Amino acid sequence: MPVMNNKQKNYFLSKCLIKTYGELGVKYAFVSPGSRNTPLMLALSDQNKIKIYNIIDERSSGYMALGAAKINNIPSLLITTSGTAVSNLFPSIVEGYMSSIPMIILTADRPKYLIDTGANQTINQHNIFNNYVNSFIDFSEIKNFNQKTIFNIAVDTYKQSIDKNRGPIHINIPFD
C-alpha cells in the first residue's frame, strides 16, 4: 500500500467498510453528521447501494436505524460523530440488544492523544455500550490495517449482527 496521509487513510478505511457493507446487503445508513465523521459521510456519498438518511438528532437517528433493521430484518448502519453524540445512541442500542435487532454502529472518534482533554467531543468512547453490543472493535487497536483486514472486519461484524445471537455491533474509528 502506498504511503498515505491521515486524510487518505481515514477515507480509505471508510470507503472499504462502506463498500463492503453495501455488497453484503446493507440498504440503509442513518447518519448524524459532524466534522469527525466526514470520511464516513464521503464514503457513503461515493456509493449507490446504501440509502443515506441524514438526521441531526442522534437519539432519533438511533431509533430510526433500529426501526429500519427491525422491519427489513437486515442490519442498518448507524453513524455518528465523536463525543457526547455517541452517548445519545445508548437507548436505541439497548433496545436493539434486548430485542435482538441487527445494527452496525460506526462511531467516529478522536485519536487517543486527544481523549479526555476536557471538551465534550473528547470523552472516552472505548466500549461505551459495554454489555449491550454483541461485539466491539476499536480501530486504534488494529495496527497496519489494509484492505483485506478492513474487508474481513466488515464481513465478520455483519455476520455477528445477524447470527443466532443477533444484535448491535459497535465499531469505533479514531480519525486523526
Salt bridges, closest charged atoms under 4 A:
GLU23 OE2 - LYS19 NZ 3.79
GLU141 OE2 - HIS126 NE2 2.73
